[in-house]
Amino acid sequence: MFSYDLHSTIRTPGMSATFIEFSQNGRFLAVGDQGLASLWIFDKTTGFSPNIVIATPATPTALVWETSETVFAGFDDGRLVHYRVDLVGKTLVEGAVNSHFHNGLPITAMALDAKLKTLVVCVGPEVFVVRRICIKSMFFVNKLGQ
């Protein structure tokens, strides 16, 4: 039997969190906020204070960390955005925006195999396997099972 004690409580000003995800090194905690269409990046080294808060193009619905400083975020409009954490400027820098999934259905889940540079994206009833094919974030998309 495991036993846990409450360490702290983190609040966002929106309606509810749509996901929470720790970075690979455990330093950052990303929280998607449904009510304000925003991403919050909390820093464990500062007691989980909100280091970075950005408004997003739509409601964030899924997120996966690529490295300890880069993330893929999925949105309720089917958009997929690659962000880089900029600690100096205290912001997320938007990189590649992929609208292959921009068909009105939300991205509901994502998984990443960073070693194989393969991202799996769930959109409605379909699961897409996305492979990085060059450094500039160009992608090759296959539906799972095809």
N, C-alpha and C positions, 0 to 999 in steps of 0.2 A: 504494500500500500504506500502510495506517495503522499506527502504532506507539503502544502505550499502556504506561504504567508504573503499577504498583499504587500507589495513593495511600494507602489505608487499608483496614482490615477492620472491619466492623460486626458485632457478635454480638448475637443475642437469646437468651434462656435457653430458648426452646421447642425443638420438634423441627425445624421448618423454616419458612421464610418462604413465604407463599402468594402474595404480590405485593409489589412495590416501586413507588413512584410519587413523583416530584418534584412539589412545588407549582408553581403557575404562575410564581412569581418565582424559583424555584430554591432558596429558603432552606430549605424543609422536605422531608424524605424520610419518606414514610409506609411502614411495613412491617407487613404482616399476619402474625401468628404462628399457625400451625396448632396447635402443641402446647399452648399456654396460652390459646387463644381470646382474643387481645388485639390491640390496635393500638398501635404504637409510632410516635411522631413524633420524628424526629431533626432537630436544628437544625444546619445547615451552619456558622453563625456561631460555634458552640461546639465545632467539631471533630467534628460528628456524634455528640455525646453524646445519650443518650435524654432529651429534654426532657419528653416526655409519654408516659405508659404508662397505658392503661386496659384493664380487663377488658371484654370484649364479650359480648353476649347469646348468641352462637354463634361458630363459627369464621369469621373474615373470609375471603372468597374473591375479592373484587374491590373496587377503590376508584378513584374519579376525583375530582380536585380541581375544585371549582366556581370558587373564587377562591383567592387565596393564604392565606385563613384559613377556608375552608369546604370540606367534603368530603362526598361520598356514599359510603357503604360498603355493600357487599352481603355477605350471609352464607350459610352452607351450609344454612340452614333456609328460604331464600327471602325473608328480611327485608331491607328497604332502609332505612337510617338516614342522616339528614342531620346532620352534626356541625359545630360551630364551634370553632375553636382558641382557647382562652383561655390566653394566655401568662402573665398575672398569676397565675391560679390553677393553672397548669400542668396543664390537663385539657382534654378534649374535652367540650363541652356538647352533649348530645343534643337535637336539634330534632325535626323531623317523623319519625315512624316509619311506613313504608308496608308494610302486610302484604298488598297485592294479590298478591304473588308467594309468599306463605307457603303453599305446597302441598307442602312436603317436598323440592322440588327446589332445588339450590343456584343462586344467582346466580353465573354463571361468568365474565362479562365485562361491562364497562360502557364507554360512551363518552359524551362530553358536548359539545354545541355551546352554550357559555355565551351567545353572542350571541343565538341563537334560543331560549334557555331550553329546550332539548330534550335529554333524557337517553335513551339507548338501553340497554336492560337485556336480557342474555341469560339465560334461565332454561330449563334443559333444552333441548328442541328448539325452543323459541319465542323470538322476539326481540320485545320490547315497546318502543314509542316512547312516552316519557312527556314531556308538555309541562307546564310550570308555568303555571297559569292565574290565580294571584293571589300576592300577597306572602307570605301565611301558609303557603306550601309545599303548597298543595292541588294535586293533579295530575289530569290527564286522561290516561287510558291507552288506547293503540291497539296491537293486535298488528300487527307489520310485515306489509305486504301486504294489509291489510284496509281 
